[in-house]
Amino acid sequence: MLQVSYIRDNREQVLERLAVKNFKQTELVDEIIQLDDKRRQTQTSMDNVSAEANSAAKQIGDLMRAGKKDEAETIKAKTGAWKEDIKKLGEQLAFIEEELYQKQVLLPNLPHSSVPKGVTPEENEVVLENGSKPTLPADALPHWELAAKYNLIDFELGVKITGAGFPVYKNKGAKLQRALINFFIDEAEKAGYGEVSVPLMVNEASGFGTGQLPDKEGQMYHVGVDNLYLIPTAEVPITNLYRDVILKGEDLPVKNCGHTPCFRREAGSYGAHVRGLNRLHQFDKVEIVQIVQPDRSYEVLEQMSAHVQGLLQKLGLPYRVLRLCGGDMGFASALTYDMETWSAAQQRWLEVSSVSNFETFQSNRLKLRFRNTEGKTQLAHTLNGSALALPRIVATLLENNQTEKGIRVPEVLVPYTKFEWID
């Protein structure tokens, strides 16, 4: 959530950066400033009446002690009107503050100055490519056919049990999934992330804190009876561990990782491009989260990007890194890198990770602060990244490593799978 003081002091810059993010409701900026003016005026009026009432109360006491009871009673008669004015002004102030807040939460985070203009994914900036795209034989199969051939994943059984987008992993497919989770967690712990196991459902306050609400209700599964939401990513519960917390400056950075299933409705998603594991309603992911001092957050963002790239390199997957354009970024993000792997059988790039810096946008909502060297509290910066999301990693591993003998398991995973081949 953007701070009102920042919006007031940087109106033109705010409008300029919102345009980069392709945000259309720019009238909210002036409405917020006008409501803040009204809030300040009402607060000043209430303070003035309160000061007058306090001064009168002191006068009454002085007059009573001086034996001037009649004069004291005259002033005392006015106190009822002052109390009523204070009550009315307080109610007005609360109403204005709520209206201001409701408009404030509709503004997305401002994109970093390096974010390119653009609206569609095709306008994202390619930062780098790494690795050679494998050349497969003409009869190479896409992962959904490989999954059926080697009895790894049953998509139809998932439809029977739940619906489309809820696959059942079987045999070596299930073992490969578990191996990847353990590998990603172990690599995160080597990088200094402390593992946490968190709830898979969150309340509204948690969804609001990280920016999923009120922006992404349509993409989240809602448990109506209890008013809870199935998590779309472990970012939500992990970051909310620090909601309403004041951290010590020396405790930063805070680094957590966690594995969870993730649940996304993905309403309207259909067609050949979402076949198989390309887009699911339930999938597993290992998430990394950091809470850092503001002057270090972009350095940390590059470190987190390098960590994800290191995982892809160890798995032997060709990949590229994209800097998302303003119109393709998330509501809460200031800068996002997407990592995509090359699917050799499908001949297309598949997104497998997003690494984002939210600056103070989430921490302002979360009231997540730290005490600086001067002993004052200030908002921390929050970052998170997928390290990694499993479905498309599994898809590209199966496709890119298929041979006449079977599917070769990357060397780094063999200690986890206990097998070298899927055949």
Secondary structure as UniProt FT lines:
FT   HELIX           4..9
FT   HELIX           11..20
FT   TURN            21..22
FT   HELIX           27..65
FT   TURN            66..67
FT   HELIX           69..76
FT   TURN            77..78
FT   HELIX           79..104
FT   TURN            105..106
FT   TURN            113..114
FT   HELIX           121..123
FT   STRAND          125..130
FT   TURN            138..139
FT   HELIX           143..149
FT   TURN            150..151
FT   STRAND          153..154
FT   HELIX           155..161
FT   TURN            164..165
FT   STRAND          168..169
FT   HELIX           171..190
FT   TURN            191..192
FT   STRAND          194..195
FT   STRAND          201..202
FT   HELIX           204..209
FT   TURN            210..211
FT   TURN            213..215
FT   HELIX           217..219
FT   STRAND          222..223
FT   TURN            224..227
FT   STRAND          228..230
FT   HELIX           235..240
FT   TURN            241..244
FT   STRAND          246..248
FT   HELIX           249..251
FT   STRAND          254..263
FT   TURN            267..268
FT   HELIX           272..274
FT   TURN            275..278
FT   STRAND          282..292
FT   HELIX           294..296
FT   HELIX           297..314
FT   TURN            315..316
FT   STRAND          319..323
FT   HELIX           326..328
FT   TURN            331..332
FT   STRAND          335..343
FT   TURN            344..347
FT   STRAND          348..357
FT   TURN            359..360
FT   HELIX           361..366
FT   STRAND          369..371
FT   TURN            373..374
FT   STRAND          377..379
FT   STRAND          381..389
FT   HELIX           390..400
FT   STRAND          407..408
FT   HELIX           411..413
FT   HELIX           414..417
FT   STRAND          421..422
//
